[in-house]
Amino acid sequence: MLALFYFVIDAKGYSRWTLFFYVIEMNSILIYMAVKIVNFKSISTFFFSGAVLLLKQESPVLSF
């Protein structure tokens, strides 16, 4: 499949339809780099800690 894409895109020059793959590629690179820069654990704690405390008070069966 890689050889087919190489032939179609690089050898034949048909690249107008590849915008979708560029967008997907850039998003995955952004997410990979964001994990190195942004502390997602503290962000999730900030946004969801109130909900966890509320759930603990409402239902003692749930344990987090």
C-alpha positions in Angstrom: 0.0 0.0 0.0 2.9 2.3 0.8 4.4 1.6 -2.7 1.0 2.4 -4.3 0.7 5.7 -2.5 4.3 6.6 -3.4 3.6 5.8 -7.0 0.4 7.7 -7.2 1.4 10.8 -5.2 5.1 11.2 -6.0 5.7 9.5 -9.3 2.4 10.4 -11.0 1.9 13.7 -9.2 -1.7 13.2 -8.2 -1.7 15.1 -4.9 -4.9 17.3 -4.9 -6.9 14.7 -2.9 -4.2 14.3 -0.2 -5.3 17.3 1.9 -7.2 15.0 4.2 -4.0 13.1 5.1 -2.1 16.3 5.7 -4.8 17.4 8.2 -4.7 14.1 10.0 -0.9 14.1 10.1 -0.7 17.7 11.5 -3.2 16.9 14.2 -1.3 13.8 15.4 2.0 15.8 15.5 0.2 18.5 17.4 -1.2 16.0 20.0 2.2 14.3 20.3 4.0 17.6 21.0 1.2 18.9 23.3 1.7 15.9 25.6 5.3 17.1 26.0 4.3 20.7 26.7 0.9 20.7 28.4 0.2 19.0 31.8 -3.1 17.3 30.9 -3.3 15.7 34.4 -3.6 19.0 36.2 -6.1 20.3 33.6 -8.3 17.3 34.0 -8.0 17.6 37.8 -9.0 21.2 37.6 -12.1 20.6 35.4 -13.3 17.2 36.9 -12.3 17.2 40.6 -15.6 18.9 41.6 -17.6 16.3 39.7 -15.7 13.5 41.4 -16.3 15.0 44.8 -19.9 15.4 44.1 -20.2 11.8 43.0 -18.5 10.6 46.1 -21.0 12.5 48.3 -24.0 11.3 46.4 -23.1 7.6 46.2 -20.9 6.1 48.8 -20.7 2.9 46.7 -18.5 4.6 44.2 -14.9 4.8 45.2 -12.3 6.7 43.2 
